[in-house]
Amino acid sequence: MASFTDIVDGTRIAAGGLADFATGLINPSVRLGVTGLSRAGKTVFITALVNSLLKGGRFPAFEAMSGGRITRCYLEPQPDDTLPRFAFESHMKALSGESRHWPESTNRISQLRITAEYTPVGFISRSFGSGKLHIDIVDYPGEWLLDLPLMRMSYAEWSAATIAASRMAPRLALAGDWHALLSTLDPARPADEQDAITAAELFTAYLARCRKDDVSLSTLPPGRFLMPGDYKGSPLLAFAPLDVSPATELHKGSLGALMERRYQAYVSTIVKPFFYGHFARLDRQIVLVDALTALNAGASAVKDLQQALADILSCFRQGANSLLSNLFGRRIDRVLFAATKADLLHHTSHDRLENILKTIVEEAMTRAEYSGAEIDVAALAAIRATREASVKQKGETLECIVGTPLSGEQLGGTEFDGMTEAAIFPGDLPKEAERALDGAVEGSLKFVRFRPPVPKDGTWPHIRLDRTMEFLLGDRFL
Ligand code: GDP
């Protein structure tokens, strides 16, 4: 096993942690990480949340807000000058007006600082005057989080694990082109740049096929292959697994040695700086999960999601032999896993969705031997694009959702025009969570993408966004 800490990394985090600590004494701040795989709903979540905080949206279960103790929220320049700013204003613009549409999704890390002024609860706290809390929201692709386990794997270990997984269903059927090339690549032959580039391209295309909605797999590292951020086209991404085992000796100048060197460079120049510079400085984390797409894709997708959540939990694990245990300074102490887009189901299925996610997370916690931060789960919709209606059909009452499907969306032979409302019976989730995990939902849910709704009093209706806030930040306003 390769070791992932060295003196330099340790010193770097100690310095970062101390700086955070020192500024935190003067201006209390909380760093909230928002992550999830591509299209899980990160951009929509942050935009809707920040908008509601700024405009005082309806958040009954977020006590500090519903109780009137949060008196003012406003945006401020973020503390990290080197991070791109979360494009809140342009996302708001996209979601507004007659030509409103869903904003451009997350494809790299970004940050936004929102400051809240509030009245503390206790007599003593109140005597010190009003409180102020900086909330630094850090948005980053979940694909990058799933790279963290690579810090503990050698190139040969990663190759062996990745190839073994690709030889099993459902991945096997999607790996044809890449496997065909792989069988011709002898790790001992002289290194050739074109071989490395072609292998990386076919491997990346295979990963992308695994991610499509109907397959919906989650554990597909290296994350930058699907979500390159600023590394698009970089030689750092020109590598792929080869048929080698940890016992294989990779001689200097061989294709195997070139791939190994690039893998190590990927881990040391991309994965480690992300871990030490960003992930390890978070206080709270929400992991958004498109559980509905995984459930609809079937048991393999759900199993893979569970593995991804176990991998994620092992990043948050505290104590001996964990990534975070070596670090000085902050520590993530609350993690929320949230199933997004709950508005695509009737409310009678919302608790069921939450229970299914809870079962998936509990199993993942066992697998990851998890201990540490407090964990919770939720089913939410950051922007509720549908309302509900009961529709009578052939003497049966169907609990439907009503919204305006986007132009070009199709369902049961109908193509929608983007203007007309439709009542859709999306199907429902089983009462017993285990059945959903065994694939009982596969192909039974009917989804279309709806147009974003018109805001009311400047904010959008949502599902359980307030409960989410209460869990993630409620205690910071006491
Ligand atoms: P990201 O890749 O995690 O940033 O994902 P986005 O936030 O861009 O969301 C991806 C897509 O999911 C959006 O374009 C919407 O179509 C859909 N979506 C996200 N959140 C919601 C929601 O709360 N309700 C509904 N109906 N759709 C959503």
Residues whose N, C-alpha, C, O or C-beta is under 5 A from the ligand:
A	BS01	GDP	L37 S38 R39 A40 G41 K42 T43 V44 F45 W102 P103 E104 S105 T106 K341 D343 A381 A382 I383 R384 A385 R449
